[in-house]
Amino acid sequence: MKGRIRIDFSNLLSDAVGEEGLDLAEWERGRPKAEKVLWQLQRERAEGKHPFLDLPYHRPDEVLRVAEGLRGKFDPLVILGIGGSSLGAQAIMEALFHPFFRFQGKAGEGGPEVLILDNVDPSTLSYALKRASTGDPLILAISKSGTTVETLSQLLAFLDLLKRRWSKGWKERVVVVTDPERGPLRRFAESEGIRALPIPPGVGGRFSVMTAVGLLPAALVGVDVEELLLGAVEMDRAMKEGEWNPALFSAFAHYRLHTQKGKGNWVTLPYSDSLWGLSAWRRQLIGESLGKRRDLAPTPLTAVGTTDQHSQLQLWLNGPRDKVIAFLSIEGHPEVPIPDVGWRDEEVSYLQRKDFASLLEAERRATEFALTKGGCPNYTISLKELTASVLGGLFYLWEVEVALCGSFYGVNPFDQPAVEEGKRVTKGLMGKEEMRGKREEWEGWWRDRRLWRWPE
């Protein structure tokens, strides 16, 4: 990535944090076996087993065509999806537009309002329906299987609204992203003649950010998605051409620090409000990919600097030594000065005539120093600036890292069997006939519970 992404692993090592860190000699001893894991992943890739690894090399012609025909014509853009069907697009938009995007959802100057419904909270849905009822909405429904309860129920609500407002033109306001052949969303799109883009077979939801799942929402609001894909291509090539592979070293270090030092809580700590969505995307990637063993599975956590210096740093320094902390740092912050307003107080005057970027970096470096001095392994990923190509490179780096971690942990990082149980129970509780047994099982379990209630 030619310096656009730099990773400093120094503070993971015992040279920096003492006995709590990884001995570099251990990496040298384990490197041959680790590189066999990387070789195996690449061999399987050549056999077509991990299509997500080659997504960046495919020009998204269909995405670009659909986006070009719709961009600028609708407001708001309502995205219906959950987990991997929404987190990638949200991370891209938060990073590239403004740090309040998560709360205000405005895609830049003159861009549409973006409402991302990744929950079935009736209060949130009610607000989105109200906005769509007075605006000129485009509804984008995303579900790989096409059977996602949350997405289907939300789509029903918006279809009702659209059909009441536009009895003849409602179909022009719906786009579907789903399986290319199967599922109710695909059948719905085909029967109604609605635009539908495919999610390639073999690409799981949390690895789908570089398919139409992430690219179409981004392209609809003007993000250069080809630049994002190019960043991923450059990261892929950089990891192959370098003296050593950062994804492989990171996966190895995390695994060893977990199994040998008990550090199974992995914290993503961006020093930028704009990167909160990216840390949430990584949290799902790790949790759903590696949470497969009761005896050994990492727990991904998210925080943000400087906010969580005040809410979490005490715990990290004086609580259990069970964490590895990944700092995310941006070099290209806007220049915002701290003005001199004539406040002459020794607790204030030293700040005047400085700037907020320097303050934020001083806070990050101070936290890094405190953690390192306290024996808490940490490392820093420095981003030269927030661009689509940098995001693409970081997405790709983390996807490869998690795929390699799966081999170290001895699990399949590409399935999610435990999640399916909750989905079956939900369908049973909502009345799906073939899931009736799940409803009866749950209701019997609920009757045996003991509840406390606030006295009236």
C-alpha positions, -999 to 999 in steps of 0.1 A, spaced: 0 0 0 31 23 -4 29 37 32 -8 44 32 -11 17 59 17 11 84 15 -15 112 38 -13 142 38 -46 160 66 -37 184 44 -35 215 32 -71 210 67 -84 218 83 -93 251 110 -67 244 84 -40 250 59 -55 274 79 -81 292 66 -116 300 31 -107 289 43 -103 252 53 -126 224 89 -137 223 102 -129 188 123 -161 189 90 -180 192 78 -164 160 110 -175 142 105 -210 155 69 -211 145 72 -193 113 77 -224 90 45 -240 103 27 -207 101 38 -202 65 24 -237 57 -10 -224 69 -7 -194 45 4 -217 17 -26 -240 24 -50 -210 22 -35 -199 -11 -36 -235 -25 -73 -237 -16 -78 -202 -32 -63 -215 -64 -89 -244 -63 -117 -219 -60 -126 -226 -24 -124 -191 -10 -139 -168 -36 -139 -137 -13 -101 -135 -18 -106 -128 -55 -135 -104 -53 -113 -73 -56 -101 -85 -91 -136 -84 -106 -148 -51 -120 -183 -44 -105 -199 -36 -138 -235 -45 -128 -231 -25 -95 -218 6 -114 -246 3 -140 -274 1 -114 -259 28 -92 -255 52 -122 -291 48 -131 -303 55 -95 -278 79 -80 -291 113 -71 -328 105 -78 -339 94 -44 -338 107 -8 -337 89 17 -318 58 8 -332 31 31 -309 0 36 -325 -31 51 -299 -56 62 -283 -70 93 -248 -81 103 -227 -86 73 -254 -72 51 -251 -38 66 -219 -33 86 -196 -30 57 -216 -3 39 -220 15 72 -183 14 79 -175 28 45 -200 57 48 -190 66 83 -153 67 74 -157 87 41 -184 112 49 -184 125 85 -181 112 120 -218 120 129 -230 98 100 -241 71 124 -265 96 140 -274 119 111 -269 97 81 -263 125 56 -241 113 27 -220 144 22 -229 178 8 -261 175 -12 -262 137 -7 -292 118 4 -301 109 39 -291 72 45 -312 51 69 -296 18 78 -320 -5 95 -300 -33 111 -325 -40 139 -362 -45 142 -366 -19 170 -401 -5 164 -390 30 174 -363 31 148 -385 15 122 -413 40 129 -389 69 124 -376 55 91 -412 49 78 -421 84 87 -391 98 67 -399 75 38 -435 86 38 -427 122 33 -395 118 12 -387 102 -21 -373 68 -9 -352 41 -25 -354 8 -6 -324 -15 -8 -330 -50 8 -299 -71 14 -299 -108 25 -277 -135 13 -301 -163 20 -332 -142 13 -348 -156 45 -335 -132 71 -364 -125 94 -354 -90 102 -349 -79 66 -381 -96 53 -403 -81 80 -389 -46 74 -393 -50 36 -430 -59 41 -435 -27 61 -418 -6 34 -436 -24 5 -469 -15 22 -459 21 23 -446 22 -13 -477 5 -27 -500 30 -9 -480 60 -22 -471 48 -57 -495 22 -68 -479 19 -102 -443 31 -97 -434 13 -65 -412 -13 -82 -388 14 -94 -381 22 -57 -369 -13 -46 -336 -30 -53 -327 -65 -39 -292 -80 -32 -294 -117 -26 -286 -152 -37 -284 -155 -75 -308 -184 -77 -326 -193 -45 -346 -178 -17 -378 -157 -13 -361 -124 -21 -348 -138 -54 -383 -153 -62 -399 -120 -52 -376 -100 -75 -381 -123 -104 -419 -125 -101 -423 -87 -97 -396 -76 -122 -375 -58 -96 -338 -50 -99 -318 -78 -82 -280 -81 -78 -264 -113 -69 -241 -122 -40 -216 -147 -54 -220 -183 -42 -195 -193 -15 -191 -157 -1 -204 -155 34 -221 -124 47 -193 -111 68 -168 -115 39 -192 -98 14 -182 -62 17 -166 -62 -17 -197 -76 -34 -229 -57 -42 -236 -60 -5 -211 -33 4 -204 -18 -31 -239 -9 -42 -249 12 -12 -215 29 -14 -218 36 -51 -254 49 -47 -240 77 -25 -210 85 -47 -182 65 -32 -156 54 -58 -160 16 -53 -134 8 -80 -108 26 -58 -119 6 -28 -114 -27 -48 -80 -14 -61 -69 -8 -25 -77 -45 -17 -58 -57 -48 -28 -36 -37 -30 -51 -2 -32 -86 -16 -1 -80 -37 18 -62 -9 12 -92 14 26 -116 -12 56 -95 -22 68 -84 12 95 -100 32 69 -113 56 31 -112 56 15 -89 82 -18 -108 83 1 -140 90 22 -125 118 -8 -108 134 -28 -141 133 1 -160 148 7 -134 175 -30 -132 185 -33 -170 187 -1 -174 207 -9 -146 231 -43 -162 236 -33 -197 241 -1 -191 260 -8 -158 279 -45 -159 282 -52 -129 261 -84 -138 244 -101 -104 245 -92 -85 213 -100 -48 214 -102 -26 183 -95 10 195 -97 37 167 -86 72 176 -113 86 152 -150 87 156 -152 80 118 -137 45 124 -163 33 149 -182 15 121 -150 -2 109 -143 -15 144 -179 -29 146 -174 -46 112 -142 -62 125 -160 -73 157 -185 -93 137 -158 -107 114 -139 -121 144 -168 -132 166 -188 -151 140 -157 -166 123 -137 -178 153 -164 -183 180 -166 -220 174 -149 -237 204 -162 -236 240 -127 -242 253 -109 -216 231 -124 -187 213 -114 -150 212 -139 -123 222 -138 -92 200 -144 -58 217 -148 -23 204 -138 10 220 -130 45 207 -103 69 218 -103 92 236 -137 84 250 -128 50 263 -96 61 280 -121 74 306 -143 44 307 -120 14 300 -83 23 305 -85 17 343 -98 -19 336 -72 -25 309 -43 -15 331 -53 -28 365 -79 -55 356 -73 -90 342 -43 -92 317 -65 -108 291 -65 -83 262 -46 -74 230 -54 -39 219 -52 -27 183 -49 11 179 -62 26 147 -46 60 140 -51 85 112 -24 109 101 -45 131 79 -69 148 104 -84 183 96 -65 212 110 -86 226 138 -66 250 161 -71 254 198 -73 293 200 -58 316 225 -87 333 241 -67 350 269 -76 324 296 -46 327 319 -47 296 340 -19 270 342 -44 242 337 -56 258 304 -29 281 290 -6 253 278 -34 241 255 -39 273 237 -22 278 203 -20 240 198 -44 220 176 -69 192 181 -50 167 159 -19 171 181 -41 166 212 -57 135 198 -24 120 189 -8 129 222 -38 111 239 -32 80 218 5 80 224 1 85 261 -24 56 262 0 34 242 28 43 265 7 35 296 -4 2 283 31 -8 272 47 2 304 19 -17 322 27 -49 303 -4 -49 281 3 -61 245 -8 -36 218 0 -26 183 -8 3 160 -23 4 125 -16 39 111 -37 51 82 -21 80 62 -56 92 53 -92 80 51 -98 71 14 -117 43 -3 -84 25 -13 -72 25 23 -105 11 35 -103 -16 9 -68 -25 19 -78 -27 56 -109 -48 49 -88 -73 29 -60 -74 55 -84 -83 83 -103 -109 62 -71 -127 54 -60 -125 91 -92 -141 103 -91 -168 77 -56 -177 89 -67 -175 125 -93 -202 117 -65 -226 108 -46 -218 140 -77 -224 162 -87 -255 142 -121 -241 132 -139 -233 100 -140 -195 99 -166 -195 71 -197 -210 87 -219 -200 117 -238 -230 129 -247 -216 163 -264 -185 149 -289 -208 130 -305 -221 162 -316 -186 173 -330 -180 138 -351 -212 140 -365 -204 174 -375 -169 162 -393 -183 132 -411 -208 154 -422 -180 178 -435 -160 149 -456 -189 137 -436 -206 110 -453 -240 108 -422 -263 104 -406 -245 134 -435 -252 158 -414 -277 178 -389 -249 185 -417 -227 198 -430 -254 221 -394 -261 234 -389 -224 241 -422 -219 258 -416 -249 281 -382 -234 291 -398 -200 297 -425 -213 321 -397 -227 344 -381 -193 349 -383 -172 380 -389 -135 375 -386 -105 398 -408 -75 392 -406 -40 406 -435 -38 431 -464 -17 419 
